[in-house]
Amino acid sequence: MRLVVLLALCCLASSIHGADSTEFCSQHVKPGFPKTIKTNNPEVLKAARYSVEKFNNCTNDIFLFKESHVSRALVQVVKGLKYMLEVEIGRTTCRKTMHPHLDNCDLQTNPALKQILHCYSEVWVIPWLHSFQVPVLCCH
């Protein structure tokens, strides 16, 4: 609430002093506003991996999936970092019963087994607690 009041006062002050308050407020002060981040950022790739691990834990597929491409990434500061990702995931050649590391799993090339899904996920990372959650994961 204090931040909202501070923002309003800031915009009011800038309009009194002749500045375009709409321009100032929309371009300079965006607390908690999602920002685009590079899709090859190591933290984005780590968040994408968390999403895939959740997907693998929630499906009955006998093969593991892994991320093949992050097409869009946003990050928002909210009691940690919230990543909003558009990720392409693919079925690998590794079976779940083998428990391999996903980096060692190749994507399926067999046309009968190959499957690519497009997913939207939100990954909430709290670095100082070494914690992550995937509250949103939708794949089709």
N, C-alpha and C positions, 0 to 999 in steps of 0.2 A: 504494500500500500504506500509506503514511504517513497518507493521508487517512482510510482505513478505520479504522486504529488510533486516530486522533484522534477520529473520530466515535464509536467504541465507548467511549473514555474519557470523552467528553463525556456520553454517555447514562448511563454508569455513575455519573459524578459527580452528575448531576441526580437519579438515583434514590436515591442516598445522602442527598441533601439534601431528600428528600421530594417532589420533583416527579414527575409522571407521565412517565416516560422515553419511553414509546411516543408520547405526545402531543407531547412536545418534539422528538423525533427526526423524527417524520413531518411536523411542520408547519414547523419552522424550518431544518433542515439537509438540503438536497437538492442536493448538488453534481452538476452534469451532468444533472439531471432535466429532461425536456421541459416547457415551459410553453406554455400557450395564448397566442397573440398575435392582435391584431386583423387581420382579413383584408384590410383596406384600408391596412395599414401599408406605406409605400413600399418597405421592404426585402423584405416578403412579395411585393409585386407584381413587384419586380425578380427575385426567385427564381422566381416563376411564369413570367416571361418566359424565363428561362434554360431552364426545363423545356420550354417550347414550342419554343425554338430547337433543343434536342436532338431533340425529336420530329420537327421538320421536316427535320433532317439525316438522320434514320434511316428516313424513309418514302419510298415511291416515288410518292406522290400528286403530281399536277401542280400542286395548289393548296397555298398555305401555310395553316397553322392558327395561331390565336392564342387566348390565354386570354380567356374571356368571363366567368368567375366563379370566385372562390376561396371555397369553402364552409367550409373549415376550415384552420387554420394552427397549427403548433406550432414552437417554436424550442428548440434545445438547445445549450448552450455545450460545444464539443468541439474544441479546437485550431482555433478559429474558430467559426462558427455553422452548425448543421445545421438547415435548415428542412424540416419534414414537412408536405406540402400535399395537400389534396384540391382539384383544379382541374377545372373544366369548360372544354374547349377546343372551338373550332368552326372549320370550314373557311371560309376567306375567299374573296373574289373575286380575290385576287392570285395570279398564277401564279408558281411558283418561278423561272422563267426571267427574270422581270421584276426580281428582286432589290429589291423595295421595302422600306421601313421598315414594320414591322408596325402601327405606330400609324396609318399611312395606308391600311390595308386594312380594308374593311368585311366583316362576316360575310355569308356566302351567304344569300340570301333565296329563291333558286330551289329549290323543293321537291326537284327531281331531283338537285341538287348539294349541298344542305344536309346537313351531318353534324356531330353533336355527340358528343364523347367525354368520358367521366368518367375522370380520371386521378389516380393517387396518385404523388407524386414526393418524393424526398429530394434537397435541394440543399445541398451543403456549400460555404460561402463562407468564404474566408480573406481578410478585408479588407486586412490589411497587406501581403499579397502580390498583391492585385488578382486573385485566383484564385477560380474556382468550378468545381465538378464536380457532375454529376448521376448519382450511382451507381445510383439506383433510379428507374425510370419505367415505370409499368404503366397502360395505357389500355384501356378497353373501351367 
